[in-house]
Amino acid sequence: MMVKNRQDRSAGILEVGFRAPIGSPAGVEVVDLGELRRRNLPTLARLQRPHFHQILTLSEGRLDFMVDFVDFEVGPGDWLWVRPGQVQHWGALDGVEGTMILFENDFLDPETAEAARVDEPGGPTRFPSGACDDALEAARAHLDREFRSFGELPLPIHLAAMSHLLAVLVLRLGHCGTGEHHAGESGEAFRRFRYAVERGFARSRRVEDYAAQLGYSPRTLARAAIAATGMGAKEFIDQRIILEAKRLLAHSDRTAARIARDLGFNDATNFSKYFQQRVGQTPIAFRTTARRTTAPKPR
């Protein structure tokens, strides 16, 4: 399933790509956590950045899981969706049972990916138990059954069935229990704004620039961001920049000056002030703390 593509030797983060197991279809895998535990993969003890989607649900036990500096506790019936490019760290799998579904971006058809918000930057990560439990469990069980039936159908038919079954799961998960339906004009404005920020946060930190690019007024974007996230448009931009700064500080050995340039600041001093105002630490102090607190723990 997961394999190490390369290692950032300076920071120890693993860049992880997708590889289908022998005898299974490309682009998707359904794996039991008990089997994952038996494999005893060394990558699970390391900070890693997968370049594929991971959807995790538990039936027994509790699992601590860190995604982009946010600690999640996943329990029975909960779902966790880790998206490509997010930095993660697994907790101990002892006594934990459940299922993990892995898939590459292009395994789903574009219409399904759009409807399910598969590539939505900053999309919902944790879905607590109670959100469409029966429908999600039925979709998971059917997908698992089809994955383990590889060889019973001609390959193109099997792949089509897997794609359709995965589509049911992600469509359900993407719209169940997130509190993020964002209907109407405001919701569409925020969706477009979120994508624009993901593409352009290193070039602009001004709401006015995104408003002009998208054809909205700054006030419209401000209202849309507050309705969707509870924060203003400027704060939303700032949070995305801070997340990227934290990733670079914690998981690379780039200097503060280099990170400042990469994120569009004209000098390291301005970047340091910006970061400290929003995080409460200087970039270097954050780097020290982050590397200490995210260091792999003995298993």
Secondary structure, 3 states (H helix, E strand, C coil): CEEEEEECCCCCCEEEEECCCCCCCCCEEEEEHHHHHHHCCHHHHCCEEECCEEEEEEEECCEEEEECCEEEEECECCEEEECCCCCEEECCCCCCEEEEEEECHHHCCHHHHHHCCCCCCCCCCEECCCCCHHHHHHHHHHHHHHHCCCCCCCHHHHHHHHHHHHHHHHHHHHCCCCCCCCCHHHHHHHHHHHHHHHHHCCCCCCHHHHHHHHCCCHHHHHHHHHHHHCCCHHHHHHHHHHHHHHHHHHHCCCCHHHHHHHCCCCCHHHHHHHHHHHHCCCHHHHHHHHHHHCCCCCC
